[in-house]
Amino acid sequence: MNTIIVTGGLGFIGSNLIKILNKKNFFIINIDKAAYASNFKNIPENIKNYKFYKEDINNKSFLIKILKKYNPSKIFNLAAESHVDRSIDNPKNFIKSNITGVFSLLEAIRTYKKKIKLIHISTDEVYGDIKKNYKSKETDPYNPSSPYSSSKAAGDLLIRSYIRTYNLPAIITNCCNNFGPNQYPEKLIPTIIYNIINQRPIPIYGAGKNIREWIYVKDHCNALIKISNKGIVGENYNIGSGKVLNNIEITKKIIFLFKKKYKNFLFKSYISFVKDRPGHDQRYCLDSTKIKTKLKIKIKSNLDKKIEETIDWYKNRFEENFFKNDKFKNRTGLNI
């Protein structure tokens, strides 16, 4: 059975990717250090052809042992610190995970010497703040603004250097904002849903005009699998949906869909504008022409339908006390 490693597989995107890969009859190794945003409940208890290791990707000797033991064909690297506000509060954790962690992974693959295809999952934030009507292209220079996006940009550039210097077979993907099941509730969409359920104000930075592109997480994961199969080693690929809204628009959309779905719910939430975060980028938007034309990948999900499904998922999980802690609810910070 073909073996695939997913790092960060207890997290949001990683756990969704594992469940999709599992249905495709792969043996999956999940390496996750089980940090605050990780959740063991994200992976079904009865999952087959699966092995979990609690470990940090900074442990190079451990990674080499795993490579020798399982001889995987691919590694999907989703192990990362991903919250912008937390990177402003404590940049050190982001340097360790997103730069030295990537370095450790690259060195383990290089030391192992056998060909393993690395698919590294990055972000649209590496391109930085972009002008109205422009879409970031794969050939654009990086211009990150936050410690988070800078750490991701550094990881990307390190991988590019290993591709060129050591002929390491890697692909970099840059995706827009994800939403859907399993996302830790400090991020924008689950925070909106959580505050509605708990009849609290919905905190929005500044005037709420910051613009983001949104993709359903399972669409992203399916695109990653296709890129891993059809993408060219050494290339990077933007993954976008074309669904671009500012933060007020996405908030009002969720409020509308929530009220439509749960007509008898006593709705008390309201939008509360909070002090903007330092260096807050105004706009991200990706040009995804390359995956559409070169790899024939199309993102087709209906945004409203997937938001409704996400509302249902979170409403059910909050009632079940799904998340292992509730510290996020005291933060005004949102990854937007």
C-alpha positions as CSV (number, residue, x, y, z in Angstrom):
1,M,0.0,0.0,0.0
2,N,1.3,3.4,-1.0
3,T,2.4,5.4,2.1
4,I,1.9,9.2,2.5
5,I,3.0,11.4,5.3
6,V,0.9,14.3,6.4
7,T,2.5,16.7,8.9
8,G,0.2,18.7,11.1
9,G,-2.6,16.2,10.5
10,L,-4.5,16.9,13.7
11,G,-5.1,20.5,12.5
12,F,-7.7,22.0,10.3
13,I,-6.6,21.4,6.7
14,G,-4.4,18.4,7.6
15,S,-7.2,16.4,9.2
16,N,-9.5,17.1,6.2
17,L,-6.8,16.0,3.8
18,I,-6.2,12.8,5.8
19,K,-9.9,11.8,5.6
20,I,-9.9,12.3,1.8
21,L,-6.6,10.4,1.3
22,N,-7.9,7.6,3.5
23,K,-10.8,7.0,1.2
24,K,-8.3,6.7,-1.7
25,N,-6.7,3.6,-0.1
26,F,-3.4,5.1,1.1
27,F,-1.5,4.2,4.3
28,I,-1.2,7.5,6.1
29,I,1.4,8.6,8.7
30,N,0.2,11.6,10.7
31,I,3.0,13.6,12.4
32,D,1.7,16.3,14.7
33,K,3.1,17.9,17.9
34,A,-0.4,18.3,19.3
35,A,-0.3,22.0,19.9
36,Y,-3.2,24.2,21.0
37,A,-5.1,24.1,17.6
38,S,-4.6,20.4,17.2
39,N,-7.5,18.1,18.0
40,F,-7.5,14.3,18.2
41,K,-11.3,14.4,17.6
42,N,-10.5,15.7,14.1
43,I,-9.6,12.1,13.0
44,P,-12.2,9.3,13.2
45,E,-11.4,6.8,16.0
46,N,-12.1,3.8,13.6
47,I,-9.9,5.1,10.8
48,K,-7.9,2.3,9.1
49,N,-4.5,2.3,7.4
50,Y,-3.4,5.1,9.6
51,K,-0.6,5.7,12.2
52,F,-0.1,8.7,14.4
53,Y,3.1,10.0,15.9
54,K,3.2,12.9,18.4
55,E,6.3,14.7,17.4
56,D,7.7,18.1,16.3
57,I,9.0,18.3,12.7
58,N,12.1,20.1,14.2
59,N,13.2,16.6,15.3
60,K,15.3,15.7,12.3
61,S,16.5,12.3,13.6
62,F,12.9,11.2,14.2
63,L,11.9,12.2,10.7
64,I,14.8,10.2,9.2
65,K,13.7,7.2,11.2
66,I,10.1,7.5,9.9
67,L,11.3,7.9,6.3
68,K,13.5,4.8,6.6
69,K,10.7,2.8,8.2
70,Y,7.8,3.7,5.9
71,N,9.5,4.8,2.7
72,P,6.7,7.2,1.8
73,S,6.1,8.4,-1.8
74,K,4.9,11.9,-0.7
75,I,4.9,14.3,2.2
76,F,2.2,16.9,2.6
77,N,3.6,19.6,4.9
78,L,0.8,21.3,6.8
79,A,2.7,21.6,10.1
80,A,2.7,25.3,10.8
81,E,1.7,28.1,13.1
82,S,-1.0,30.0,11.2
83,H,-2.6,32.8,13.2
84,V,-1.5,36.3,12.4
85,D,-2.4,37.8,15.8
86,R,-0.4,35.2,17.6
87,S,2.6,35.8,15.4
88,I,2.4,39.5,16.5
89,D,2.2,38.5,20.2
90,N,4.9,35.8,20.0
91,P,6.9,35.6,16.7
92,K,9.4,33.0,18.1
93,N,7.0,30.1,17.8
94,F,6.4,31.0,14.1
95,I,10.1,31.1,13.3
96,K,10.5,27.7,15.0
97,S,7.6,26.0,13.2
98,N,7.5,27.7,9.8
99,I,11.2,28.1,9.2
100,T,13.4,25.8,11.2
101,G,10.7,23.1,11.1
102,V,10.8,23.3,7.3
103,F,14.6,23.3,7.3
104,S,14.5,20.1,9.5
105,L,12.1,18.4,7.1
106,L,14.2,19.3,4.1
107,E,17.3,18.1,5.7
108,A,15.6,14.8,6.6
109,I,14.5,14.3,3.0
110,R,18.0,15.2,1.7
111,T,19.7,12.9,4.2
112,Y,17.4,10.0,3.3
113,K,18.4,10.5,-0.4
114,K,15.5,8.4,-1.9
115,K,13.1,10.4,-4.0
116,I,10.1,11.7,-1.9
117,K,7.8,14.3,-3.4
118,L,7.3,17.2,-0.9
119,I,4.1,19.2,-1.3
120,H,4.4,22.3,0.9
121,I,1.3,24.2,1.8
122,S,1.8,27.9,2.0
123,T,-0.5,31.0,1.9
124,D,-1.6,33.9,-0.2
125,E,-0.3,36.2,2.5
126,V,3.3,35.8,1.3
127,Y,2.5,38.1,-1.6
128,G,1.5,40.9,0.8
129,D,-1.1,43.6,0.4
130,I,-2.2,44.0,-3.2
131,K,-4.0,46.8,-5.1
132,K,-7.6,46.8,-6.2
133,N,-8.5,44.6,-9.2
134,Y,-5.1,42.9,-9.1
135,K,-4.6,39.2,-8.5
136,S,-1.3,37.7,-7.2
137,K,0.5,35.5,-9.7
138,E,3.0,32.7,-9.0
139,T,5.8,34.8,-10.6
140,D,5.1,37.8,-8.3
141,P,7.8,38.7,-5.7
142,Y,7.1,38.0,-2.1
143,N,6.2,41.0,0.1
144,P,5.0,39.7,3.5
145,S,3.7,42.0,6.2
146,S,3.4,40.1,9.4
147,P,5.7,37.7,11.3
148,Y,3.4,34.9,10.2
149,S,3.5,35.7,6.5
150,S,7.2,36.4,6.7
151,S,7.9,33.0,8.3
152,K,5.9,31.3,5.6
153,A,7.7,33.2,2.9
154,A,11.0,32.3,4.4
155,G,10.0,28.6,4.4
156,D,8.9,28.8,0.8
157,L,12.2,30.4,-0.3
158,L,14.2,27.8,1.6
159,I,12.4,25.1,-0.3
160,R,13.1,26.8,-3.6
161,S,16.8,26.8,-2.7
162,Y,16.7,23.1,-2.0
163,I,14.9,22.4,-5.3
164,R,17.7,24.2,-7.2
165,T,20.7,23.3,-5.1
166,Y,19.9,19.7,-4.2
167,N,17.4,18.8,-6.9
168,L,14.9,18.0,-4.1
169,P,11.5,17.1,-5.6
170,A,9.1,19.7,-4.1
171,I,6.0,21.7,-5.0
172,I,4.8,24.8,-3.2
173,T,1.1,25.7,-3.1
174,N,-0.2,29.1,-2.0
175,C,-3.9,29.1,-1.0
176,C,-6.4,31.7,0.0
177,N,-8.5,31.7,3.3
178,N,-9.9,28.3,4.1
179,F,-13.1,27.6,6.0
180,G,-15.1,24.4,6.9
181,P,-15.2,21.7,9.5
182,N,-12.4,21.2,12.1
183,Q,-11.1,24.7,12.0
184,Y,-10.0,26.0,15.4
185,P,-12.5,28.7,16.5
186,E,-10.1,31.6,16.7
187,K,-10.4,32.2,12.9
188,L,-12.9,34.5,11.4
189,I,-15.8,32.3,10.2
190,P,-16.0,30.0,13.2
191,T,-15.6,33.0,15.5
192,I,-18.6,34.6,13.9
193,I,-20.6,31.4,14.2
194,Y,-19.5,30.8,17.8
195,N,-20.5,34.4,18.8
196,I,-23.9,34.1,17.2
197,I,-24.6,30.8,19.0
198,N,-23.5,32.3,22.3
199,Q,-25.3,35.6,21.6
200,R,-22.1,37.7,21.8
201,P,-20.9,40.7,19.7
202,I,-19.0,39.8,16.6
203,P,-15.6,41.5,16.7
204,I,-14.4,42.9,13.4
205,Y,-11.2,44.8,12.9
206,G,-11.2,48.4,11.9
207,A,-14.0,49.3,9.4
208,G,-14.3,45.7,8.2
209,K,-13.2,46.6,4.7
210,N,-10.3,44.1,4.5
211,I,-10.8,41.8,1.5
212,R,-10.1,38.1,1.4
213,E,-10.7,35.2,-1.0
214,W,-12.5,32.2,0.5
215,I,-12.2,28.5,-0.3
216,Y,-14.0,25.5,1.2
217,V,-11.3,23.3,2.9
218,K,-12.3,20.1,1.1
219,D,-12.0,21.9,-2.3
220,H,-8.5,22.9,-1.2
221,C,-7.6,19.4,-0.2
222,N,-8.8,17.9,-3.4
223,A,-6.8,20.4,-5.3
224,L,-3.7,19.5,-3.3
225,I,-4.1,15.8,-4.2
226,K,-4.4,16.7,-7.9
227,I,-1.4,19.0,-7.7
228,S,0.6,16.2,-6.0
229,N,-0.3,13.9,-8.9
230,K,-0.1,16.2,-11.9
231,G,2.0,19.2,-10.8
232,I,5.5,19.7,-12.0
233,V,8.3,19.4,-9.4
234,G,9.9,22.8,-8.8
235,E,6.8,24.7,-9.6
236,N,4.5,26.6,-7.3
237,Y,0.7,26.9,-7.7
238,N,-1.9,29.3,-6.5
239,I,-5.1,27.8,-5.2
240,G,-8.0,30.2,-5.2
241,S,-11.8,30.0,-5.5
242,G,-12.6,33.4,-7.0
243,K,-15.0,34.1,-4.1
244,V,-13.7,37.5,-2.9
245,L,-15.5,39.4,-0.1
246,N,-14.6,42.0,2.5
247,N,-15.0,41.1,6.2
248,I,-18.3,43.0,6.6
249,E,-19.7,41.1,3.5
250,I,-18.7,37.6,4.8
251,T,-20.1,38.5,8.3
252,K,-23.4,39.7,6.9
253,K,-23.7,36.6,4.7
254,I,-23.1,34.3,7.7
255,I,-25.7,36.2,9.8
256,F,-28.2,36.0,6.9
257,L,-27.6,32.2,6.4
258,F,-27.8,31.5,10.1
259,K,-31.1,33.3,10.5
260,K,-32.4,31.5,7.4
261,K,-31.4,28.1,8.7
262,Y,-32.5,28.6,12.3
263,K,-35.6,30.7,12.2
264,N,-36.5,30.1,15.8
265,F,-33.1,31.0,17.2
266,L,-33.2,34.0,19.5
267,F,-30.6,36.2,17.7
268,K,-28.9,38.8,19.8
269,S,-25.5,39.2,18.2
270,Y,-24.3,42.3,16.5
271,I,-21.2,43.5,14.7
272,S,-18.7,45.2,17.0
273,F,-15.8,47.1,15.4
274,V,-12.6,46.7,17.4
275,K,-9.2,48.4,17.1
276,D,-7.3,47.2,14.0
277,R,-4.2,45.1,14.4
278,P,-0.8,46.4,13.5
279,G,0.2,46.1,9.8
280,H,-3.2,44.7,8.7
281,D,-3.1,44.0,5.0
282,Q,-6.1,45.4,3.1
283,R,-6.5,42.9,0.3
284,Y,-5.5,39.4,-0.9
285,C,-6.6,37.8,-4.1
286,L,-5.0,35.0,-6.2
287,D,-4.7,34.4,-9.9
288,S,-5.4,30.7,-10.2
289,T,-5.2,30.5,-14.0
290,K,-2.2,28.2,-13.8
291,I,-4.0,25.3,-12.0
292,K,-7.1,25.8,-14.2
293,T,-5.2,25.7,-17.5
294,K,-2.2,23.5,-16.8
295,L,-3.8,21.0,-14.4
296,K,-7.5,21.3,-15.3
297,I,-8.4,22.0,-11.6
298,K,-11.7,23.9,-11.1
299,I,-13.2,25.0,-7.7
300,K,-16.9,24.5,-8.1
301,S,-18.4,24.6,-4.6
302,N,-21.3,26.9,-3.9
303,L,-20.1,29.4,-1.3
304,D,-23.5,29.9,0.5
305,K,-24.2,26.1,0.6
306,K,-20.8,25.4,2.1
307,I,-21.2,28.2,4.7
308,E,-24.5,26.7,5.7
309,E,-22.9,23.3,6.1
310,T,-20.1,24.9,8.2
311,I,-22.7,26.6,10.4
312,D,-24.4,23.3,11.0
313,W,-21.1,21.5,11.8
314,Y,-20.0,24.2,14.3
315,K,-23.4,24.4,15.9
316,N,-23.4,20.7,16.5
317,R,-19.8,20.6,17.7
318,F,-20.1,23.5,20.1
319,E,-23.1,21.8,21.7
320,E,-20.9,18.7,22.1
321,N,-18.0,20.6,23.6
322,F,-15.9,19.4,20.7
323,F,-13.0,21.7,21.2
324,K,-10.6,20.8,24.0
325,N,-10.3,24.4,25.4
326,D,-12.2,27.6,25.3
327,K,-9.3,30.1,25.6
328,F,-10.0,31.6,22.2
329,K,-13.3,33.1,23.2
330,N,-11.5,35.8,25.3
331,R,-9.5,37.0,22.3
332,T,-10.6,39.7,19.9
333,G,-7.9,38.6,17.4
334,L,-9.2,37.1,14.2
335,N,-7.2,35.7,11.3
336,I,-8.5,38.0,8.7
